[in-house]
Amino acid sequence: MANVRRNSVKATILVVDDSPEIQRYLRALLELDSYRVETASNGYEALQSLADVCPDVVLLDVQMPGMDGLETLRQLKEFRSNAKVIMCSGLDDPVKIREAAALGAHGYLLKPIQHLYLSAAVERCLAENMAKRPSELMGAQLFVLPSPSPL
């Protein structure tokens, strides 16, 4: 069964988060969906890895030491303007959400991230990659998916 799964890998996702626990968690969720996962611990590492890794989607933490997620997004978009980026944050900050949208983020997931929301966000970005006409992407809007509510 492992061979079947390995042959059915859908896309490459770059997870950028300073927390090794979050990296492992997101990797586990994404690999359940048969994605190939690469990781980076900070914005600098993420930008350097773009030379070797051509991710289909980037999951980018907002709050990181050194270069934060928004600055990483800004520089990433300068290097690869068509990159599909989903921001991830534990803070529901409307100012940061608007700034991420203005910088070209395709989504904003609130931590803790549920598998269902992560899958939906990644699939939406990948669907945009498959669009036949560039004009179809012009109307793309940032989507914000909530963290789970307490029971």
Buried (B, 14 or more C-beta within 10 A) or exposed (E): EEEEEEEEEBBBBBBBBBBEEBBEBBBEBBBEBBBBBBBBBBBBBBBEBBEEBEBBBBBBBBBBEEBBBBEBBBBBBEEBEEBBBBBBBBEEBEEBBEBBBEBBBBBBBBBEBBBEBBBBBBBBBBEBEEEEEEEEEEEBEBBBBEBEEEE
